[in-house]
Amino acid sequence: MPAPVSIVIPTLNAEGELPATLEHLMEGLAAGLIRELVISDGGSTDATRAIAEASGAEWISGAPSRGGQLRRGCAAAQGGWLLVLHADTHLAPGWAAAVTKHLHEGQGRPACFRLRFRARGAMPAWVAGWANLRTRVFGLPYGDQGLLIARTDYEAAGGYPDQVLMEDVALARLLKGITVLPSAALTSAVRYQRAGWLRRGGRNLWTLIRYFFGGKPERLAKYYSK
């Protein structure tokens, strides 16, 4: 019987982060979870493709748009379950056991991981705490928490929209009962460290509010990337 989970990762010049992300997936191979790895690229000019192909991943390339890249990657994946990750997200040790248990006991519900930053201190803990609270209360995980979803549910929701930002929120709003797994996704803190934790966190919240009130992803992306 084939392994149940296809890993889908969108990339764009991810040579600095991708190797460690792939290394943290190895326990899923040992547990017999991972059927395939699909890298959906947006036009990398660095060593991302060489790293992906050396790992045995299926390589898909197209226009740079995270929603579009995820849509193409998920369409190519063959597994009954999809696990979508960002290229700078490291799954914490024990993630494979948490996913296996969810597949057996989660009644088919979509799931995500608890967010943690790869940084120490009060501010990383505070920002991650808010993100985890938002996920539990409103069912709105961001992409850096990963998304584990049955293919049937993914297709029923229409999949990721082809947009440059908030593609994760757009899909999550269509899903019901997202479970938070008892395992963490450790994401890069670089953007927060560059901009400042409060400034970056406030910008993310304001971007989310504007999106809910009809802001266009293309315009929001310009504000978000500052």
N, C-alpha and C positions, 0 to 999 in steps of 0.2 A: 504494500500500500504506500503510495507516495507521501512524503512529508506534507503537512497541511499548510505551511505558512510561506508566502512569498514576501521577501523584503524588497521594498521600493524606496530608493533614495534619490532625491533631486540634487544635482550638483551644478556648480559653476565655479571653475578655478578653485577646486577643493583639495588640492594636493597636500596642503598643510594639515588638514583635519581628517580626511577620509581614511588613512591607514589605521589610526587609533579607533575610529568608529567601527571599522571592519573587524579589528582584533577583538572588540568587545562582543561581537556577534558569534564568536567561535563556540561558546557554550551551547548555543542553539543548534549548531551542527552536531555536536556531541550528543545532544538530547534527541536528535532525530526530528527536530521541529522544522528546519528550514529546507524548503523544496528548491528555492532558487533565489538569486539576488539580481535585481534589476536596477541599473543605474540609468537615470533619465537626465541627460545633460542638456545644458542650455548654451553650449558653444564655448567650452573651456579651451584656453590656449596654453595651459600648463600641463603637468603630468597626470592630470586626473584620469584620462582615458587609459594610460599605461597601468596605473594602479588598479583601476577597475578590471581590466582584462587579465591582469596577473592574478587577481582573486577569483577568476572564473565567472565574473558577472556578465549578464547580458547588457550590452551597451546600446542605448537609444539616444539619438541626438536630434534636437529641434530648436525652435525659437526659444529664447530666454523668457520664461514666464513660469513662476513656480507652480501655479495652478495648471497650466498647460503641460508642463513637464510631468507633474504627478498624474495627470489624466492619461498621458501617453504611457507612462510607466505602468500604471495599474491595468491599462488595457492589454499590455503585453504579458503581464504576470499570469501564471497558470494555477496558482494555489487557491484552495477554497477559502483561505483567510489571507488578508493583506496586512502587513505590518509596515506602516509608512514612517520613515525616520528622516530627520535632517542630517546632513553630512557632518555636522559638528556636535551630534548627540551621542553620548556614550551610555549604553545601558549598563546599569549597575550589576555586579555579580549577584546571581540568583534570579535574574530576569526570566530565564528559560523555564524554571520551575513555576514561577508566577503565571507565565503565559500558558503553560501546559495545564495547570489547574483551572485556569479560566476557560480554556477550550473544553474541558470536561464538565465543569460545574457552572459556568457563566450563562447558561441558557441562551447562548448565541448572541449575547449583547456585545455592542462595541465597547472598547476599553482603551484607556491611556495610562501612562505612568505618572507617578508623582514627580514634580519638577524639582530639581536641585541645580545649583550653579557650581561650576568647577572653580569656586572661589570661597574664601573663608571670611567670616565677619558677620556683623549684625545686619548690614544692608542686604547682602545676598540672601540671607535667611528670611528677611522681611519680605523682599520682593517675591521670592519663591513661595512664601506662605500665602501671600495675596493671590498668586496665580493658582495655587492649589485650592484655595477657598472659592475662587471664581469657578473653577472646574466643578467642584462638588455642589455648589449652590445653583449655578446657572447652566451646568452641562456644556461649558465652552472651553475646552482645552485648546491651547495653541499647538502649532505643529512641532515645537521643540519638546513637547511631552510625548510625542509619538502617537500613532493611532492604530489600534488593532481592530479590524473590522471584517466581518464575513463578507465574502464577495456578493452574496445575494443582497445583503443590506446596502452595500456600497452601490450596486447597480440600481436598486430600488430608489435610492436617494438621488440618482442622477450623476453620481461621481463628483469629482472636483471640478469646479468651474474654471475655465481658462482665463484666469486673471492674475495680475502680478502680485497682489497682496490680499490678505483676508480670505484666501481660498480655504484655509483650515476652519475659520469661523463659519463661512458659508455652508460647508458640509456639516459641521457639528450642529448647526441650527436645525438641520433636517433629521437628525438622529435623536432617538429617545433612550434615556437610561444609560448614559455612558458610565461604565464602571471605572473607578480609579484603582489600578492594580497596586498591591503592596510591595512595589519595587520602584526604584527611581530611574529617571532619565537625567543624566548629568550633562548640562548644556554649557556652551562657551559663554563666558562673562565679558568677552572683549568689548562688545558694543556698550555695555553698561559702564565698564571701566573707562572707556574713552569719553563718553558723554556725561558721566556721573549717574549714580544709581537713581536718585530722585528725579532728575531731569529725564532720563531715559524711560523710567517707569511711568512718569506723567505723560510723556509723549505717546507711549503705547496705549495708555488708557484713553487719551483724547482721540487717538486714531480710531480706536474701537467705537467710541461714542459717535464720531462723525460717520463711520461706516453704517452703524445702525440707523442713522438719520438720513441715509441715502447718498453719502459721499462716494464718489467714483474711485475705485481701486487705483486707477492710474494716477489721479491727483494725490491721493493719500500716500502712495508710494514715494512720491517726491518729498513730501513732508517727513515721512517715516525714516528715510535714508539720510537725513541731514545729521 
